[in-house]
Amino acid sequence: MNRKDLVALELHYAGMLRREAKSRAKRYPAIADQLTKWADAAVSRAETVRCGPLFAGGDK
């Protein structure tokens, strides 16, 4: 896996979590809030991978 793959994976995961949160928002607002927090964390991880030192040698 390279940087692009990891970023895409985290953003895809965030999108799935946000869709699930939206579908549960009316009946289960607490669960929807938790799913949204997890989605935010996934986006944060994607930014860390995109800009962080994990791939200091460059994309491969």
CHARMM internal coordinates of N, CA and C (Angstrom, degrees):
IC EDIT
DIST 1 N 1 CA 1.4628
DIST 1 CA 1 C 1.5172
ANGL 1 N 1 CA 1 C 109.35
DIST 1 C 2 N 1.2870
ANGL 1 CA 1 C 2 N 114.76
DIHE 1 N 1 CA 1 C 2 N 140.00
DIST 2 N 2 CA 1.4549
ANGL 1 C 2 N 2 CA 118.69
DIHE 1 CA 1 C 2 N 2 CA 175.45
DIST 2 CA 2 C 1.5351
ANGL 2 N 2 CA 2 C 109.38
DIHE 1 C 2 N 2 CA 2 C -110.80
DIST 2 C 3 N 1.3110
ANGL 2 CA 2 C 3 N 115.28
DIHE 2 N 2 CA 2 C 3 N -178.65
DIST 3 N 3 CA 1.4676
ANGL 2 C 3 N 3 CA 120.90
DIHE 2 CA 2 C 3 N 3 CA -177.63
DIST 3 CA 3 C 1.5171
ANGL 3 N 3 CA 3 C 111.75
DIHE 2 C 3 N 3 CA 3 C -56.92
DIST 3 C 4 N 1.3206
ANGL 3 CA 3 C 4 N 116.22
DIHE 3 N 3 CA 3 C 4 N -45.22
DIST 4 N 4 CA 1.4702
ANGL 3 C 4 N 4 CA 120.61
DIHE 3 CA 3 C 4 N 4 CA -178.34
DIST 4 CA 4 C 1.5351
ANGL 4 N 4 CA 4 C 111.15
DIHE 3 C 4 N 4 CA 4 C -60.20
DIST 4 C 5 N 1.3211
ANGL 4 CA 4 C 5 N 116.72
DIHE 4 N 4 CA 4 C 5 N -41.28
DIST 5 N 5 CA 1.4609
ANGL 4 C 5 N 5 CA 121.16
DIHE 4 CA 4 C 5 N 5 CA 178.76
DIST 5 CA 5 C 1.5278
ANGL 5 N 5 CA 5 C 111.75
DIHE 4 C 5 N 5 CA 5 C -63.24
DIST 5 C 6 N 1.3270
ANGL 5 CA 5 C 6 N 116.47
DIHE 5 N 5 CA 5 C 6 N -44.84
DIST 6 N 6 CA 1.4632
ANGL 5 C 6 N 6 CA 120.38
DIHE 5 CA 5 C 6 N 6 CA -179.32
DIST 6 CA 6 C 1.5274
ANGL 6 N 6 CA 6 C 111.91
DIHE 5 C 6 N 6 CA 6 C -65.59
DIST 6 C 7 N 1.3204
ANGL 6 CA 6 C 7 N 116.61
DIHE 6 N 6 CA 6 C 7 N -41.43
DIST 7 N 7 CA 1.4688
ANGL 6 C 7 N 7 CA 120.07
DIHE 6 CA 6 C 7 N 7 CA 178.26
DIST 7 CA 7 C 1.5252
ANGL 7 N 7 CA 7 C 109.62
DIHE 6 C 7 N 7 CA 7 C -63.51
DIST 7 C 8 N 1.3194
ANGL 7 CA 7 C 8 N 116.70
DIHE 7 N 7 CA 7 C 8 N -45.92
DIST 8 N 8 CA 1.4706
ANGL 7 C 8 N 8 CA 120.60
DIHE 7 CA 7 C 8 N 8 CA 179.80
DIST 8 CA 8 C 1.5320
ANGL 8 N 8 CA 8 C 111.09
DIHE 7 C 8 N 8 CA 8 C -61.63
DIST 8 C 9 N 1.3239
ANGL 8 CA 8 C 9 N 117.25
DIHE 8 N 8 CA 8 C 9 N -40.80
DIST 9 N 9 CA 1.4572
ANGL 8 C 9 N 9 CA 121.13
DIHE 8 CA 8 C 9 N 9 CA 179.06
DIST 9 CA 9 C 1.5301
ANGL 9 N 9 CA 9 C 111.31
DIHE 8 C 9 N 9 CA 9 C -62.15
DIST 9 C 10 N 1.3276
ANGL 9 CA 9 C 10 N 117.48
DIHE 9 N 9 CA 9 C 10 N -47.33
DIST 10 N 10 CA 1.4609
ANGL 9 C 10 N 10 CA 120.78
DIHE 9 CA 9 C 10 N 10 CA -179.95
DIST 10 CA 10 C 1.5260
ANGL 10 N 10 CA 10 C 111.45
DIHE 9 C 10 N 10 CA 10 C -64.25
DIST 10 C 11 N 1.3277
ANGL 10 CA 10 C 11 N 117.68
DIHE 10 N 10 CA 10 C 11 N -40.80
DIST 11 N 11 CA 1.4596
ANGL 10 C 11 N 11 CA 120.19
DIHE 10 CA 10 C 11 N 11 CA 179.80
DIST 11 CA 11 C 1.5288
ANGL 11 N 11 CA 11 C 111.66
DIHE 10 C 11 N 11 CA 11 C -68.93
DIST 11 C 12 N 1.3197
ANGL 11 CA 11 C 12 N 116.24
DIHE 11 N 11 CA 11 C 12 N -35.73
DIST 12 N 12 CA 1.4734
ANGL 11 C 12 N 12 CA 120.07
DIHE 11 CA 11 C 12 N 12 CA 175.84
DIST 12 CA 12 C 1.5329
ANGL 12 N 12 CA 12 C 110.03
DIHE 11 C 12 N 12 CA 12 C -64.52
DIST 12 C 13 N 1.3248
ANGL 12 CA 12 C 13 N 115.74
DIHE 12 N 12 CA 12 C 13 N -44.48
DIST 13 N 13 CA 1.4645
ANGL 12 C 13 N 13 CA 121.28
DIHE 12 CA 12 C 13 N 13 CA 178.71
DIST 13 CA 13 C 1.5291
ANGL 13 N 13 CA 13 C 110.39
DIHE 12 C 13 N 13 CA 13 C -61.14
DIST 13 C 14 N 1.3281
ANGL 13 CA 13 C 14 N 116.79
DIHE 13 N 13 CA 13 C 14 N -43.40
DIST 14 N 14 CA 1.4707
ANGL 13 C 14 N 14 CA 120.88
DIHE 13 CA 13 C 14 N 14 CA 178.23
DIST 14 CA 14 C 1.5280
ANGL 14 N 14 CA 14 C 110.24
DIHE 13 C 14 N 14 CA 14 C -60.53
DIST 14 C 15 N 1.3168
ANGL 14 CA 14 C 15 N 116.89
DIHE 14 N 14 CA 14 C 15 N -42.12
DIST 15 N 15 CA 1.4567
ANGL 14 C 15 N 15 CA 120.65
DIHE 14 CA 14 C 15 N 15 CA 178.94
DIST 15 CA 15 C 1.5234
ANGL 15 N 15 CA 15 C 112.12
DIHE 14 C 15 N 15 CA 15 C -62.66
DIST 15 C 16 N 1.3310
ANGL 15 CA 15 C 16 N 116.46
DIHE 15 N 15 CA 15 C 16 N -41.79
DIST 16 N 16 CA 1.4643
ANGL 15 C 16 N 16 CA 119.72
DIHE 15 CA 15 C 16 N 16 CA 178.14
DIST 16 CA 16 C 1.5274
ANGL 16 N 16 CA 16 C 110.90
DIHE 15 C 16 N 16 CA 16 C -64.24
DIST 16 C 17 N 1.3244
ANGL 16 CA 16 C 17 N 116.63
DIHE 16 N 16 CA 16 C 17 N -41.85
DIST 17 N 17 CA 1.4586
ANGL 16 C 17 N 17 CA 119.87
DIHE 16 CA 16 C 17 N 17 CA 179.08
DIST 17 CA 17 C 1.5226
ANGL 17 N 17 CA 17 C 111.44
DIHE 16 C 17 N 17 CA 17 C -63.85
DIST 17 C 18 N 1.3217
ANGL 17 CA 17 C 18 N 117.21
DIHE 17 N 17 CA 17 C 18 N -40.72
DIST 18 N 18 CA 1.4677
ANGL 17 C 18 N 18 CA 120.47
DIHE 17 CA 17 C 18 N 18 CA 179.59
DIST 18 CA 18 C 1.5320
ANGL 18 N 18 CA 18 C 111.45
DIHE 17 C 18 N 18 CA 18 C -66.02
DIST 18 C 19 N 1.3339
ANGL 18 CA 18 C 19 N 116.98
DIHE 18 N 18 CA 18 C 19 N -39.00
DIST 19 N 19 CA 1.4705
ANGL 18 C 19 N 19 CA 119.86
DIHE 18 CA 18 C 19 N 19 CA 176.60
DIST 19 CA 19 C 1.5260
ANGL 19 N 19 CA 19 C 110.72
DIHE 18 C 19 N 19 CA 19 C -63.67
DIST 19 C 20 N 1.3182
ANGL 19 CA 19 C 20 N 116.43
DIHE 19 N 19 CA 19 C 20 N -42.47
DIST 20 N 20 CA 1.4579
ANGL 19 C 20 N 20 CA 120.48
DIHE 19 CA 19 C 20 N 20 CA 178.86
DIST 20 CA 20 C 1.5300
ANGL 20 N 20 CA 20 C 110.57
DIHE 19 C 20 N 20 CA 20 C -65.07
DIST 20 C 21 N 1.3227
ANGL 20 CA 20 C 21 N 116.77
DIHE 20 N 20 CA 20 C 21 N -41.38
DIST 21 N 21 CA 1.4721
ANGL 20 C 21 N 21 CA 120.69
DIHE 20 CA 20 C 21 N 21 CA 178.10
DIST 21 CA 21 C 1.5195
ANGL 21 N 21 CA 21 C 110.64
DIHE 20 C 21 N 21 CA 21 C -61.12
DIST 21 C 22 N 1.3178
ANGL 21 CA 21 C 22 N 116.02
DIHE 21 N 21 CA 21 C 22 N -41.67
DIST 22 N 22 CA 1.4653
ANGL 21 C 22 N 22 CA 120.08
DIHE 21 CA 21 C 22 N 22 CA 179.83
DIST 22 CA 22 C 1.5304
ANGL 22 N 22 CA 22 C 110.82
DIHE 21 C 22 N 22 CA 22 C -62.99
DIST 22 C 23 N 1.3323
ANGL 22 CA 22 C 23 N 116.32
DIHE 22 N 22 CA 22 C 23 N -40.50
DIST 23 N 23 CA 1.4609
ANGL 22 C 23 N 23 CA 118.96
DIHE 22 CA 22 C 23 N 23 CA -178.18
DIST 23 CA 23 C 1.5320
ANGL 23 N 23 CA 23 C 112.30
DIHE 22 C 23 N 23 CA 23 C -71.17
DIST 23 C 24 N 1.3217
ANGL 23 CA 23 C 24 N 118.02
DIHE 23 N 23 CA 23 C 24 N -24.16
DIST 24 N 24 CA 1.4627
ANGL 23 C 24 N 24 CA 121.73
DIHE 23 CA 23 C 24 N 24 CA -178.79
DIST 24 CA 24 C 1.5255
ANGL 24 N 24 CA 24 C 113.51
DIHE 23 C 24 N 24 CA 24 C -99.08
DIST 24 C 25 N 1.2987
ANGL 24 CA 24 C 25 N 118.28
DIHE 24 N 24 CA 24 C 25 N -4.41
DIST 25 N 25 CA 1.4687
ANGL 24 C 25 N 25 CA 122.33
DIHE 24 CA 24 C 25 N 25 CA -170.05
DIST 25 CA 25 C 1.5279
ANGL 25 N 25 CA 25 C 113.90
DIHE 24 C 25 N 25 CA 25 C -57.31
DIST 25 C 26 N 1.3135
ANGL 25 CA 25 C 26 N 118.42
DIHE 25 N 25 CA 25 C 26 N -41.55
DIST 26 N 26 CA 1.4664
ANGL 25 C 26 N 26 CA 119.83
DIHE 25 CA 25 C 26 N 26 CA -176.16
DIST 26 CA 26 C 1.5268
ANGL 26 N 26 CA 26 C 112.78
DIHE 25 C 26 N 26 CA 26 C -73.96
DIST 26 C 27 N 1.3128
ANGL 26 CA 26 C 27 N 116.82
DIHE 26 N 26 CA 26 C 27 N -44.06
DIST 27 N 27 CA 1.4720
ANGL 26 C 27 N 27 CA 119.67
DIHE 26 CA 26 C 27 N 27 CA -175.60
DIST 27 CA 27 C 1.5216
ANGL 27 N 27 CA 27 C 113.03
DIHE 26 C 27 N 27 CA 27 C -85.41
DIST 27 C 28 N 1.3281
ANGL 27 CA 27 C 28 N 116.43
DIHE 27 N 27 CA 27 C 28 N -33.38
DIST 28 N 28 CA 1.4632
ANGL 27 C 28 N 28 CA 120.80
DIHE 27 CA 27 C 28 N 28 CA -174.83
DIST 28 CA 28 C 1.5311
ANGL 28 N 28 CA 28 C 110.48
DIHE 27 C 28 N 28 CA 28 C -133.40
DIST 28 C 29 N 1.3232
ANGL 28 CA 28 C 29 N 117.76
DIHE 28 N 28 CA 28 C 29 N 71.34
DIST 29 N 29 CA 1.4665
ANGL 28 C 29 N 29 CA 119.92
DIHE 28 CA 28 C 29 N 29 CA -175.39
DIST 29 CA 29 C 1.5298
ANGL 29 N 29 CA 29 C 113.92
DIHE 28 C 29 N 29 CA 29 C -62.15
DIST 29 C 30 N 1.3198
ANGL 29 CA 29 C 30 N 118.54
DIHE 29 N 29 CA 29 C 30 N -32.93
DIST 30 N 30 CA 1.4700
ANGL 29 C 30 N 30 CA 119.95
DIHE 29 CA 29 C 30 N 30 CA 179.84
DIST 30 CA 30 C 1.5299
ANGL 30 N 30 CA 30 C 110.65
DIHE 29 C 30 N 30 CA 30 C -67.63
DIST 30 C 31 N 1.3220
ANGL 30 CA 30 C 31 N 116.02
DIHE 30 N 30 CA 30 C 31 N -40.34
DIST 31 N 31 CA 1.4670
ANGL 30 C 31 N 31 CA 120.00
DIHE 30 CA 30 C 31 N 31 CA 177.90
DIST 31 CA 31 C 1.5251
ANGL 31 N 31 CA 31 C 109.76
DIHE 30 C 31 N 31 CA 31 C -67.10
DIST 31 C 32 N 1.3173
ANGL 31 CA 31 C 32 N 116.87
DIHE 31 N 31 CA 31 C 32 N -40.86
DIST 32 N 32 CA 1.4538
ANGL 31 C 32 N 32 CA 120.77
DIHE 31 CA 31 C 32 N 32 CA 178.50
DIST 32 CA 32 C 1.5292
ANGL 32 N 32 CA 32 C 110.82
DIHE 31 C 32 N 32 CA 32 C -60.90
DIST 32 C 33 N 1.3285
ANGL 32 CA 32 C 33 N 116.92
DIHE 32 N 32 CA 32 C 33 N -40.47
DIST 33 N 33 CA 1.4660
ANGL 32 C 33 N 33 CA 120.22
DIHE 32 CA 32 C 33 N 33 CA 177.45
DIST 33 CA 33 C 1.5209
ANGL 33 N 33 CA 33 C 111.07
DIHE 32 C 33 N 33 CA 33 C -62.92
DIST 33 C 34 N 1.3191
ANGL 33 CA 33 C 34 N 117.26
DIHE 33 N 33 CA 33 C 34 N -42.01
DIST 34 N 34 CA 1.4647
ANGL 33 C 34 N 34 CA 120.91
DIHE 33 CA 33 C 34 N 34 CA 179.29
DIST 34 CA 34 C 1.5243
ANGL 34 N 34 CA 34 C 110.92
DIHE 33 C 34 N 34 CA 34 C -64.82
DIST 34 C 35 N 1.3254
ANGL 34 CA 34 C 35 N 117.07
DIHE 34 N 34 CA 34 C 35 N -42.66
DIST 35 N 35 CA 1.4658
ANGL 34 C 35 N 35 CA 120.46
DIHE 34 CA 34 C 35 N 35 CA 177.83
DIST 35 CA 35 C 1.5259
ANGL 35 N 35 CA 35 C 111.40
DIHE 34 C 35 N 35 CA 35 C -62.45
DIST 35 C 36 N 1.3148
ANGL 35 CA 35 C 36 N 116.55
DIHE 35 N 35 CA 35 C 36 N -38.08
DIST 36 N 36 CA 1.4625
ANGL 35 C 36 N 36 CA 120.67
DIHE 35 CA 35 C 36 N 36 CA 177.46
DIST 36 CA 36 C 1.5272
ANGL 36 N 36 CA 36 C 110.98
DIHE 35 C 36 N 36 CA 36 C -64.95
DIST 36 C 37 N 1.3268
ANGL 36 CA 36 C 37 N 116.66
DIHE 36 N 36 CA 36 C 37 N -39.84
DIST 37 N 37 CA 1.4742
ANGL 36 C 37 N 37 CA 119.95
DIHE 36 CA 36 C 37 N 37 CA 176.73
DIST 37 CA 37 C 1.5217
ANGL 37 N 37 CA 37 C 110.71
DIHE 36 C 37 N 37 CA 37 C -63.35
DIST 37 C 38 N 1.3315
ANGL 37 CA 37 C 38 N 116.79
DIHE 37 N 37 CA 37 C 38 N -40.67
DIST 38 N 38 CA 1.4603
ANGL 37 C 38 N 38 CA 119.78
DIHE 37 CA 37 C 38 N 38 CA 177.83
DIST 38 CA 38 C 1.5260
ANGL 38 N 38 CA 38 C 110.69
DIHE 37 C 38 N 38 CA 38 C -64.49
DIST 38 C 39 N 1.3333
ANGL 38 CA 38 C 39 N 116.90
DIHE 38 N 38 CA 38 C 39 N -38.32
DIST 39 N 39 CA 1.4639
ANGL 38 C 39 N 39 CA 120.48
DIHE 38 CA 38 C 39 N 39 CA 177.64
DIST 39 CA 39 C 1.5261
ANGL 39 N 39 CA 39 C 110.24
DIHE 38 C 39 N 39 CA 39 C -63.98
DIST 39 C 40 N 1.3211
ANGL 39 CA 39 C 40 N 116.84
DIHE 39 N 39 CA 39 C 40 N -42.40
DIST 40 N 40 CA 1.4640
ANGL 39 C 40 N 40 CA 120.24
DIHE 39 CA 39 C 40 N 40 CA 177.07
DIST 40 CA 40 C 1.5271
ANGL 40 N 40 CA 40 C 110.90
DIHE 39 C 40 N 40 CA 40 C -61.05
DIST 40 C 41 N 1.3313
ANGL 40 CA 40 C 41 N 116.45
DIHE 40 N 40 CA 40 C 41 N -39.37
DIST 41 N 41 CA 1.4605
ANGL 40 C 41 N 41 CA 120.45
DIHE 40 CA 40 C 41 N 41 CA 177.99
DIST 41 CA 41 C 1.5336
ANGL 41 N 41 CA 41 C 111.10
DIHE 40 C 41 N 41 CA 41 C -64.67
DIST 41 C 42 N 1.3212
ANGL 41 CA 41 C 42 N 117.25
DIHE 41 N 41 CA 41 C 42 N -37.97
DIST 42 N 42 CA 1.4634
ANGL 41 C 42 N 42 CA 120.93
DIHE 41 CA 41 C 42 N 42 CA 178.31
DIST 42 CA 42 C 1.5288
ANGL 42 N 42 CA 42 C 110.83
DIHE 41 C 42 N 42 CA 42 C -64.69
DIST 42 C 43 N 1.3166
ANGL 42 CA 42 C 43 N 116.38
DIHE 42 N 42 CA 42 C 43 N -40.26
DIST 43 N 43 CA 1.4673
ANGL 42 C 43 N 43 CA 119.98
DIHE 42 CA 42 C 43 N 43 CA 177.28
DIST 43 CA 43 C 1.5233
ANGL 43 N 43 CA 43 C 109.73
DIHE 42 C 43 N 43 CA 43 C -65.45
DIST 43 C 44 N 1.3150
ANGL 43 CA 43 C 44 N 116.60
DIHE 43 N 43 CA 43 C 44 N -39.43
DIST 44 N 44 CA 1.4616
ANGL 43 C 44 N 44 CA 120.68
DIHE 43 CA 43 C 44 N 44 CA 177.16
DIST 44 CA 44 C 1.5266
ANGL 44 N 44 CA 44 C 110.98
DIHE 43 C 44 N 44 CA 44 C -62.18
DIST 44 C 45 N 1.3228
ANGL 44 CA 44 C 45 N 116.81
DIHE 44 N 44 CA 44 C 45 N -42.57
DIST 45 N 45 CA 1.4662
ANGL 44 C 45 N 45 CA 120.19
DIHE 44 CA 44 C 45 N 45 CA 176.96
DIST 45 CA 45 C 1.5236
ANGL 45 N 45 CA 45 C 110.94
DIHE 44 C 45 N 45 CA 45 C -63.06
DIST 45 C 46 N 1.3198
ANGL 45 CA 45 C 46 N 116.95
DIHE 45 N 45 CA 45 C 46 N -39.49
DIST 46 N 46 CA 1.4637
ANGL 45 C 46 N 46 CA 120.22
DIHE 45 CA 45 C 46 N 46 CA 178.16
DIST 46 CA 46 C 1.5235
ANGL 46 N 46 CA 46 C 110.51
DIHE 45 C 46 N 46 CA 46 C -61.58
DIST 46 C 47 N 1.3235
ANGL 46 CA 46 C 47 N 117.01
DIHE 46 N 46 CA 46 C 47 N -41.83
DIST 47 N 47 CA 1.4642
ANGL 46 C 47 N 47 CA 120.34
DIHE 46 CA 46 C 47 N 47 CA 177.90
DIST 47 CA 47 C 1.5260
ANGL 47 N 47 CA 47 C 111.33
DIHE 46 C 47 N 47 CA 47 C -65.23
DIST 47 C 48 N 1.3224
ANGL 47 CA 47 C 48 N 116.51
DIHE 47 N 47 CA 47 C 48 N -37.91
DIST 48 N 48 CA 1.4594
ANGL 47 C 48 N 48 CA 120.14
DIHE 47 CA 47 C 48 N 48 CA 178.02
DIST 48 CA 48 C 1.5221
ANGL 48 N 48 CA 48 C 110.67
DIHE 47 C 48 N 48 CA 48 C -64.09
DIST 48 C 49 N 1.3156
ANGL 48 CA 48 C 49 N 116.46
DIHE 48 N 48 CA 48 C 49 N -42.84
DIST 49 N 49 CA 1.4662
ANGL 48 C 49 N 49 CA 120.03
DIHE 48 CA 48 C 49 N 49 CA 178.02
DIST 49 CA 49 C 1.5183
ANGL 49 N 49 CA 49 C 109.92
DIHE 48 C 49 N 49 CA 49 C -65.90
DIST 49 C 50 N 1.3266
ANGL 49 CA 49 C 50 N 116.86
DIHE 49 N 49 CA 49 C 50 N -41.63
DIST 50 N 50 CA 1.4587
ANGL 49 C 50 N 50 CA 121.25
DIHE 49 CA 49 C 50 N 50 CA -177.64
DIST 50 CA 50 C 1.5313
ANGL 50 N 50 CA 50 C 111.69
DIHE 49 C 50 N 50 CA 50 C -64.03
DIST 50 C 51 N 1.3312
ANGL 50 CA 50 C 51 N 116.85
DIHE 50 N 50 CA 50 C 51 N -39.85
DIST 51 N 51 CA 1.4635
ANGL 50 C 51 N 51 CA 121.02
DIHE 50 CA 50 C 51 N 51 CA -172.18
DIST 51 CA 51 C 1.5272
ANGL 51 N 51 CA 51 C 114.01
DIHE 50 C 51 N 51 CA 51 C -113.87
DIST 51 C 52 N 1.3179
ANGL 51 CA 51 C 52 N 117.09
DIHE 51 N 51 CA 51 C 52 N -6.04
DIST 52 N 52 CA 1.4543
ANGL 51 C 52 N 52 CA 120.43
DIHE 51 CA 51 C 52 N 52 CA -172.61
DIST 52 CA 52 C 1.5225
ANGL 52 N 52 CA 52 C 114.08
DIHE 51 C 52 N 52 CA 52 C -87.43
DIST 52 C 53 N 1.3177
ANGL 52 CA 52 C 53 N 115.15
DIHE 52 N 52 CA 52 C 53 N -178.81
DIST 53 N 53 CA 1.4632
ANGL 52 C 53 N 53 CA 120.96
DIHE 52 CA 52 C 53 N 53 CA -175.11
DIST 53 CA 53 C 1.5220
ANGL 53 N 53 CA 53 C 114.76
DIHE 52 C 53 N 53 CA 53 C -82.84
DIST 53 C 54 N 1.3319
ANGL 53 CA 53 C 54 N 118.51
DIHE 53 N 53 CA 53 C 54 N 0.50
DIST 54 N 54 CA 1.4515
ANGL 53 C 54 N 54 CA 121.10
DIHE 53 CA 53 C 54 N 54 CA -176.42
DIST 54 CA 54 C 1.5246
ANGL 54 N 54 CA 54 C 111.94
DIHE 53 C 54 N 54 CA 54 C -55.18
DIST 54 C 55 N 1.3086
ANGL 54 CA 54 C 55 N 116.42
DIHE 54 N 54 CA 54 C 55 N -39.54
DIST 55 N 55 CA 1.4624
ANGL 54 C 55 N 55 CA 121.62
DIHE 54 CA 54 C 55 N 55 CA -179.43
DIST 55 CA 55 C 1.5149
ANGL 55 N 55 CA 55 C 110.10
DIHE 54 C 55 N 55 CA 55 C -114.98
DIST 55 C 56 N 1.3107
ANGL 55 CA 55 C 56 N 116.88
DIHE 55 N 55 CA 55 C 56 N 51.75
DIST 56 N 56 CA 1.4643
ANGL 55 C 56 N 56 CA 121.69
DIHE 55 CA 55 C 56 N 56 CA -176.81
DIST 56 CA 56 C 1.5159
ANGL 56 N 56 CA 56 C 112.44
DIHE 55 C 56 N 56 CA 56 C -59.82
DIST 56 C 57 N 1.3129
ANGL 56 CA 56 C 57 N 117.23
DIHE 56 N 56 CA 56 C 57 N -26.12
DIST 57 N 57 CA 1.4698
ANGL 56 C 57 N 57 CA 120.86
DIHE 56 CA 56 C 57 N 57 CA -179.92
DIST 57 CA 57 C 1.5151
ANGL 57 N 57 CA 57 C 113.30
DIHE 56 C 57 N 57 CA 57 C -80.41
DIST 57 C 58 N 1.3254
ANGL 57 CA 57 C 58 N 118.19
DIHE 57 N 57 CA 57 C 58 N -3.62
DIST 58 N 58 CA 1.4532
ANGL 57 C 58 N 58 CA 122.32
DIHE 57 CA 57 C 58 N 58 CA -179.17
DIST 58 CA 58 C 1.5057
ANGL 58 N 58 CA 58 C 111.94
DIHE 57 C 58 N 58 CA 58 C 101.02
DIST 58 C 59 N 1.3124
ANGL 58 CA 58 C 59 N 117.04
DIHE 58 N 58 CA 58 C 59 N 170.17
DIST 59 N 59 CA 1.4572
ANGL 58 C 59 N 59 CA 121.90
DIHE 58 CA 58 C 59 N 59 CA 178.93
DIST 59 CA 59 C 1.5196
ANGL 59 N 59 CA 59 C 110.37
DIHE 58 C 59 N 59 CA 59 C -69.86
DIST 59 C 60 N 1.3074
ANGL 59 CA 59 C 60 N 114.13
DIHE 59 N 59 CA 59 C 60 N 143.59
DIST 60 N 60 CA 1.4706
ANGL 59 C 60 N 60 CA 119.34
DIHE 59 CA 59 C 60 N 60 CA 177.87
DIST 60 CA 60 C 1.4941
ANGL 60 N 60 CA 60 C 109.27
DIHE 59 C 60 N 60 CA 60 C -127.63
END
COOR INIT
IC SEED 1 N 1 CA 1 C
IC BUILD
